[in-house]
Structure formats: structure tokens, C-alpha cells
């Protein structure tokens, strides 16, 4: 028999980051939480939680947490059909759905989707942020049930649905352009004009420059891991950057930003991948994601650009 009281304890410690907070959520003492976790660790012969601040799950502990995620979804769906069952057993409580997405999607359209999902279902969400080339890894490791990703090939055990393409334009403030490109967008000027880069995984700016000059060009960069920070940094004249068109458009129309090469759009194809076992319980999430994506992302069969480059 699976000890679901112990599994809940493990999941709550991981979710809240401490035995004390898990005890509050489960309405028991920290000692009871510790005993449940220790009992399950002894039974399985392996450590499930790395004690620390915060406490984190081991690989085995993470697998158990993901199992509890799926159990919670299935139980809530069953309770909706047969609410009288709640009288005969302990509920797993409010469900937290673990997801992964890239920062630009979260900053342009994905937040609308998960807000709609949370409002209509009452579920909680835990969103991990990573480059769209790497969010699929979260699915492979079983850390999330669904992800926005650039990977078209389905991850094992997942369903994939095209979302559309997010458009990017290289933008900077008029003052930045006047200071760094007084004689136009020459290769020499780019070697000295600072860019804005999200992280070491972000190849968007390099891919755009390669398209312009036909080869790689080295340029200085500020590291700024924030979609909104990219926009604000561009407006402040901090550097040039590839900004999503939905965010940049109002500033381009007002003249606060200018395109470095007018009409040179870089497109990034995005896909929705969801664990097959969670697809039906999370149908409302997929519906909200597809609806929000279709309002913002480019829907077309011909894609101008599909890669950030490497």
C-alpha cells in the first residue's frame, strides 16, 4: 500500500521549502511531518528530501512529488463528478500544477493563459522560467507536467501542439542609435555597441547579427535576465536588444524606440508540450494556453526564422 500521508508530507515540504511550513499546510506538527518523511525514506531506503533552507527534493523525492501532482488532478476531477466521496476520505488538498515557459512568453501572453486557468479551476501554478530551447528538459526530467518550448519533436510521453511564432525586432532608443551608429549599422559599430542579453542560453541577439552581416560578430553585452528589463533597458539607452513585438510596438509607434533595421523580424516558433497522463485533467489549461497564444502569436505556415542559433 502506498502511504499517501507520507507522500503528502514530502510534497508539502518540497512545495513550501520547510518542515515547519509543511506542518502548517497539513494541520499537523513539524514533528509529525518529519516522522512521516523519515518513515517513507526508511521504507524506500533512500533520501527523499535534502534538508536545508529551502529544503529540496532528491531525484526520487521529485518523482514522488510529480506522482502526487497527478493524483491530485485525478482526485479533483473525480470529486467534481462524485462530491459525496469527500465524506469518506482525506483530500490531497489544493493542487499545484508545475509548468515551464520562456520569459518572453510569460511577459507577453502566457500569464493571461495561466491566470484564466487558475481562476476557472482553483488550481495553483508553479512556473519555472528557462530558455525555450531548454524548457523541454524540465519535461524530460519529470519536473513539470507541461511546457512552452521551441521543440517540435514530442518529448517521450508528451503531446505537442503548435502555438505560433513570437516576433522579435532589434530595437534601441533614438539617443543610443545616434551615439553608437552615427554612420549607420556598420560591423565596426556593432563591435562596440552594447547589447542586452538574457542569459548565457540566450542566442537571439547573435542570430540576428549573423543574419545582418552573414557571419558572427562579437559585441559587448549587459546581462539582464528580465523581459521587462530588456524593454526598460532599451528605453533608457542602456543597449540594443531583440524585444518581442507585442511589447515593443507601442514604444515604436511613439518614437521612444526605433528598429535598427526596419522590417527585419526574427520569428521564434513555439509549441505546447504536455504529459499525456495529465492532458485530460489539464484540458482547461491547454484550452487557455491555445486561446491566449492565438491572440498574440503569429499564426502562419511559413516561418521566416526558427532558431536562436548556436
C-alpha positions as CSV (number, residue, x, y, z in Angstrom):
1,X,0.0,0.0,0.0
2,X,1.2,3.5,-0.8
3,X,1.5,5.7,2.2
4,X,-0.2,8.8,0.9
5,X,0.0,10.7,4.2
6,X,3.8,10.4,3.9
7,X,3.7,11.3,0.2
8,X,1.7,14.5,1.0
9,X,4.3,15.3,3.7
10,X,7.2,15.0,1.2
11,X,5.3,17.1,-1.4
12,X,4.4,19.8,1.1
13,X,8.0,20.1,2.4
14,X,9.2,20.5,-1.2
15,X,6.5,22.9,-2.1
16,X,6.9,25.2,0.9
17,X,10.6,24.7,1.4
18,X,10.5,23.7,5.1
19,X,9.1,21.1,7.5
20,X,7.5,23.9,9.6
21,X,5.6,25.4,6.7
22,X,4.5,21.9,5.5
23,X,3.2,21.3,9.0
24,X,1.0,24.5,8.8
25,X,-0.3,23.4,5.4
26,X,-1.1,19.9,6.6
27,X,-2.5,21.0,10.0
28,X,-0.1,18.8,12.0
29,X,3.1,19.4,14.0
30,X,6.5,19.7,12.4
31,X,7.5,16.5,14.3
32,X,4.6,14.6,12.6
33,X,5.8,15.8,9.2
34,X,9.4,14.8,10.0
35,X,8.3,11.3,11.2
36,X,6.2,10.7,8.0
37,X,9.1,11.7,5.7
38,X,11.6,9.7,7.7
39,X,9.3,6.6,7.7
40,X,9.0,6.8,3.9
41,X,12.7,7.3,3.4
42,X,13.4,4.2,5.6
43,X,10.9,2.2,3.7
44,X,12.4,3.1,0.3
45,X,16.0,3.0,1.5
46,X,16.8,6.4,0.1
47,X,16.8,10.1,1.0
48,X,13.8,12.0,-0.4
49,X,14.5,15.5,0.9
50,X,17.8,17.4,1.1
51,X,17.4,19.3,4.3
52,X,18.4,22.9,4.0
53,X,17.0,26.4,3.5
54,X,15.0,25.8,1.5
55,X,14.5,22.0,1.6
56,X,14.7,20.5,-1.9
57,X,13.7,17.1,-3.4
58,X,16.2,14.5,-4.4
59,X,15.6,12.8,-7.8
60,X,13.5,10.1,-6.1
61,X,11.6,12.7,-4.0
62,X,10.9,14.7,-7.1
63,X,9.4,11.6,-8.8
64,X,7.1,11.2,-5.8
65,X,6.1,14.8,-5.9
66,X,5.1,14.6,-9.5
67,X,3.1,11.5,-8.7
68,X,1.2,13.5,-6.1
69,X,0.6,16.2,-8.7
70,X,-1.1,13.7,-11.0
71,X,-3.0,12.1,-8.1
72,X,-4.3,15.5,-7.0
73,X,-5.5,16.3,-10.5
74,X,-7.3,12.9,-10.9
75,X,-8.8,13.2,-7.4
76,X,-10.2,16.6,-8.0
77,X,-11.7,15.5,-11.3
78,X,-13.3,12.6,-9.5
79,X,-14.6,14.8,-6.7
80,X,-16.3,17.0,-9.2
81,X,-18.2,14.0,-10.6
82,X,-18.8,12.4,-7.2
83,X,-18.7,15.1,-4.5
84,X,-20.0,12.6,-1.9
85,X,-16.7,10.8,-1.9
86,X,-15.2,13.7,0.1
87,X,-17.2,12.4,3.1
88,X,-15.2,9.1,3.1
89,X,-11.6,10.1,2.8
90,X,-8.9,12.8,3.2
91,X,-8.4,15.1,0.2
92,X,-5.0,15.7,-1.2
93,X,-5.8,19.4,-0.9
94,X,-5.4,22.2,-3.4
95,X,-3.5,21.1,-6.5
96,X,-0.3,22.8,-7.7
97,X,0.5,22.4,-11.4
98,X,4.1,22.6,-12.3
99,X,4.8,24.3,-15.7
100,X,7.8,25.6,-17.6
101,X,7.9,28.5,-20.1
102,X,10.4,31.1,-21.5
103,X,10.4,34.5,-20.0
104,X,9.2,36.3,-23.2
105,X,6.1,34.1,-23.4
106,X,5.4,34.8,-19.7
107,X,5.8,38.5,-20.4
108,X,3.6,38.7,-23.5
109,X,0.8,36.1,-23.4
110,X,1.3,33.1,-21.1
111,X,0.4,34.9,-17.9
112,X,-3.1,35.5,-19.3
113,X,-3.5,31.8,-20.0
114,X,-2.4,30.6,-16.6
115,X,-4.5,33.3,-14.9
116,X,-7.6,32.1,-16.8
117,X,-6.8,28.5,-15.8
118,X,-6.3,29.4,-12.1
119,X,-9.4,31.5,-12.0
120,X,-11.7,28.8,-13.6
121,X,-10.3,25.7,-11.9
122,X,-9.0,27.0,-8.5
123,X,-5.7,25.2,-9.1
124,X,-2.3,26.8,-8.1
125,X,0.6,27.0,-10.6
126,X,4.3,26.8,-10.1
127,X,6.1,28.3,-13.2
128,X,9.7,27.6,-14.0
129,X,11.5,30.0,-16.3
130,X,14.1,28.8,-18.8
131,X,15.1,29.4,-22.4
132,X,12.6,27.9,-24.8
133,X,15.3,25.6,-26.1
134,X,15.7,24.1,-22.7
135,X,12.1,24.0,-21.2
136,X,11.7,20.6,-22.8
137,X,14.4,19.3,-20.4
138,X,12.1,20.0,-17.5
139,X,9.5,17.7,-19.1
140,X,12.2,15.0,-19.7
141,X,13.2,15.1,-16.0
142,X,9.6,14.9,-14.9
143,X,9.8,18.3,-13.1
144,X,6.8,19.8,-14.9
145,X,3.6,18.4,-16.5
146,X,3.6,20.8,-19.4
147,X,5.9,23.4,-21.1
148,X,6.1,26.1,-23.7
149,X,9.0,25.0,-25.8
150,X,10.8,25.5,-29.1
151,X,11.0,21.8,-29.6
152,X,8.6,20.5,-32.2
153,X,9.5,16.8,-31.7
154,X,7.4,15.4,-28.8
155,X,9.2,14.6,-25.6
156,X,8.6,11.0,-24.7
157,X,5.2,10.6,-23.1
158,X,4.0,14.0,-24.2
159,X,1.6,15.5,-26.7
160,X,2.7,18.5,-28.8
161,X,0.6,21.3,-30.3
162,X,1.9,24.2,-32.4
163,X,1.2,27.6,-30.7
164,X,2.5,30.0,-33.4
165,X,5.5,32.3,-33.6
166,X,6.6,35.1,-31.4
167,X,8.0,38.0,-33.4
168,X,11.1,40.0,-32.3
169,X,12.6,43.2,-33.6
170,X,16.0,44.7,-32.8
171,X,15.3,48.0,-31.0
172,X,17.1,50.8,-29.3
173,X,16.4,54.3,-28.1
174,X,17.0,57.1,-30.7
175,X,19.7,58.5,-28.5
176,X,21.5,55.1,-28.4
177,X,21.4,54.9,-32.2
178,X,22.7,58.4,-32.6
179,X,25.6,57.7,-30.2
180,X,26.6,54.2,-31.4
181,X,25.6,54.2,-35.1
182,X,26.2,57.7,-36.4
183,X,27.3,56.4,-39.7
184,X,24.8,53.5,-39.9
185,X,24.8,49.9,-38.8
186,X,28.4,49.0,-39.7
187,X,30.1,45.9,-38.4
188,X,32.7,48.0,-36.7
189,X,30.0,50.0,-34.8
190,X,28.3,46.7,-33.7
191,X,31.7,45.6,-32.2
192,X,31.4,48.5,-29.7
193,X,27.7,48.9,-29.2
194,X,26.5,47.1,-26.0
195,X,23.6,44.7,-26.4
196,X,21.2,43.3,-23.7
197,X,21.4,39.5,-23.2
198,X,19.0,37.5,-21.0
199,X,21.5,34.7,-20.1
200,X,24.2,32.5,-21.5
201,X,21.5,30.4,-23.1
202,X,20.1,33.4,-25.0
203,X,21.4,33.3,-28.6
204,X,18.7,35.7,-30.1
205,X,20.9,38.7,-30.5
206,X,23.8,36.7,-32.0
207,X,21.4,35.1,-34.5
208,X,20.0,38.5,-35.6
209,X,23.5,39.9,-36.1
210,X,24.5,36.8,-38.1
211,X,21.5,37.4,-40.3
212,X,22.5,41.0,-40.9
213,X,26.2,40.5,-41.6
214,X,26.3,36.9,-42.8
215,X,28.7,35.8,-40.1
216,X,29.2,36.0,-36.4
217,X,30.2,39.4,-34.9
218,X,31.5,39.8,-31.4
219,X,29.8,42.6,-29.4
220,X,29.8,43.7,-25.7
221,X,26.7,42.9,-23.7
222,X,24.9,43.7,-20.5
223,X,23.4,40.6,-18.8
224,X,19.8,41.3,-17.8
225,X,17.5,38.3,-17.0
226,X,14.2,40.1,-17.4
227,X,11.8,40.6,-20.3
228,X,10.5,43.9,-18.9
229,X,14.1,44.8,-18.0
230,X,15.0,44.4,-21.7
231,X,12.3,46.8,-22.7
232,X,13.2,49.3,-19.9
233,X,16.9,49.0,-20.6
234,X,16.3,49.7,-24.3
235,X,14.2,52.8,-23.5
236,X,16.8,54.0,-21.1
237,X,19.5,53.8,-23.8
238,X,21.4,51.1,-21.9
239,X,21.8,48.9,-25.0
240,X,20.1,47.4,-28.1
241,X,18.1,44.2,-27.8
242,X,15.7,41.9,-29.5
243,X,12.4,42.8,-27.9
244,X,9.1,40.9,-28.5
245,X,6.9,42.9,-31.0
246,X,3.8,42.9,-28.7
247,X,5.9,44.8,-26.0
248,X,7.9,47.0,-28.4
249,X,5.1,48.1,-30.7
250,X,3.6,50.9,-28.6
251,X,7.1,52.4,-28.0
252,X,8.0,52.1,-31.7
253,X,4.7,53.9,-32.6
254,X,5.5,56.7,-30.1
255,X,9.1,57.0,-31.3
256,X,10.6,56.1,-27.9
257,X,12.3,53.1,-29.6
258,X,13.4,52.6,-33.2
259,X,14.2,49.5,-35.2
260,X,17.8,49.1,-36.0
261,X,16.9,47.5,-39.4
262,X,13.2,48.4,-40.2
263,X,11.2,45.4,-41.2
264,X,13.8,42.8,-40.1
265,X,11.7,40.5,-38.0
266,X,13.0,37.4,-36.2
267,X,10.4,34.8,-35.5
268,X,10.5,32.1,-32.9
269,X,8.3,29.0,-33.3
270,X,6.7,27.8,-30.1
271,X,5.0,24.6,-29.1
272,X,2.8,23.4,-26.2
273,X,4.0,20.0,-24.8
274,X,2.0,18.3,-22.1
275,X,2.4,15.0,-20.4
276,X,-0.2,12.5,-21.9
277,X,-1.3,11.4,-18.4
278,X,-2.1,15.0,-17.5
279,X,-3.6,16.0,-20.8
280,X,-7.2,15.2,-19.9
281,X,-7.1,16.6,-16.3
282,X,-5.4,19.7,-17.6
283,X,-7.6,20.2,-20.7
284,X,-8.8,23.6,-19.3
285,X,-5.1,24.7,-19.1
286,X,-4.4,23.6,-22.7
287,X,-7.5,25.4,-23.9
288,X,-6.5,28.6,-22.1
289,X,-2.9,28.4,-23.5
290,X,-4.0,27.9,-27.1
291,X,-6.6,30.7,-26.8
292,X,-4.1,33.2,-25.5
293,X,-1.4,32.1,-27.9
294,X,-3.6,32.6,-30.9
295,X,-4.4,36.1,-29.9
296,X,-0.8,37.2,-29.7
297,X,1.5,34.8,-31.7
298,X,1.8,34.8,-35.4
299,X,-0.3,32.0,-37.0
300,X,1.1,31.1,-40.3
301,X,2.6,28.1,-42.1
302,X,5.7,29.9,-43.4
303,X,8.3,30.8,-40.7
304,X,10.9,33.4,-41.5
305,X,13.2,32.3,-38.7
306,X,13.1,29.3,-36.4
307,X,16.3,29.4,-34.4
308,X,18.2,31.5,-32.0
309,X,21.3,29.9,-33.4
310,X,24.3,28.4,-31.6
